[in-house]
Each structure stands twice: as C-alpha cells, then as structure tokens.
C-alpha cells in the first residue's frame, strides 16, 4: 500500500478531530487548520466553545465557564492524542492545548516522537 502524502494526513487528522468534537461534545466546530512542522503538529480550531460555555459566559459566570472548559479539555485531550497517533502511526510525546473562551478558538501543539512516514517528506517544513 502506498504511503499517504503529508496533506492527506493533515486532512485526516482534521476530519477526525471534527468528528470527535461532534461525538463527544455535541459541538459543530468551524474551520480547522492542521500543519506538520518536522516533529511538531500545529492545530487551530475555530468555534470550539460549546453552547453551555457560551451561556455561562453571557450570564456572568465566567469562572464556571473556565472550569467547565478545563474539565472538557481533560476529557478531550487524550482522545485527540490517540487520534493523532492512530493517523500517523507514531507516538505523541506531549500535547499542549489551550482554548480561548473570548475568541472561541482552540490551539493545539503535538510534539511527536518522529516525523510521520509520508510519500512527500520534502513537503514537511523543517525546524531550524
């Protein structure tokens, strides 16, 4: 079987994360950007804040919304890590994520054990 391109891996990860948010949080997220940079993977997700969190924020319950987000991140983070590992067939050493309730965006950085095996390795930007 032929190896995937880096673009195919990025799209597969994006699609699976979209499905994960929908299945686990009932959240239909917006645009996802996913790019490999050597052994790092950067992901941004728009519209990742749930309706419950938005309701808490608009009701002046910002602290509770922050706590809900922290708890949701604890639940979803290992699922995202497993998803990335399944798609690239490499281990994730560390996954760092943060969601801004103000902007509704989530940023994720995954530090990988190795660069994924792809048909076009020259298309992966290298770290200096």
Buried (B, 14 or more C-beta within 10 A) or exposed (E): EEEBBBBBBBBBBBBBBBEBBEEEBEBEBEEBEBBBEEBBBEBBBBBBBBEBBEEBBEEEBBEBBBEBBEEBBEEBBEBBBEBBBEBBEBEBEEBEBEBEBEEBBBBBBBEBEEBBEBEEEEEBEEEE
